[in-house]
Amino acid sequence: MKKIIIVATVAVLAAAAGVGFTALTTAQDPQEAGESIADAKAITIWRDPNCGCCDVYAEYLEANGFSVTRIDDRDFDKRSIEAGVPQQGIGCHLAEIDGYVVSGLVPVEIIERLVSERPDITGITLPGMPGNAPGMAPAKTGTLKTYSFGENGVTVYSDE
């Protein structure tokens, strides 16, 4: 009788383990399911509460699958410098996504590349408020030069 109970217990545990393993191995990566990397990405933006382009930019990010938290911060420029953004590279707001700092109106494609490639940098910046950037224009037009910054200094991250 004890032998039957032990064999039955082992069989039930083996079946449960198999089901669990199957569930784990068949779970889909968002990219495999055809979703954008941004679909599951939360981003926080510190912005001047009087800046309308920051709201338009946040709506642009949301339309591209980001979950955006907006924080009013009249001193976002000081927060930017504290976060490592070079003073000459400050954008119109500061953001944080997946451990990276993003300053300015950086296009979605560039942010997605950043969190996908995971370079050894502090973050990226699109300085100022370029008129052809998302948030300033209905859609990005022309080229935008985005810079990376971190322990190794400042370099061009993207010029597209």
Buried (B, 14 or more C-beta within 10 A) or exposed (E): EEEEEEEEEEEEEEEEEEEEEEEEEEEEEBEEEEEBBBBEBEBBBBBBEEBEBBBBBBEBBEEBBBEBEBBEBEEBBEBBBEBBBBEEBBBBBBBBBBEBBBBBBBBBBBBBBBBEEEEEBBBBBBBBBBEEBBBBBEEBEEEBEBBBBBEEEBEEBBEE
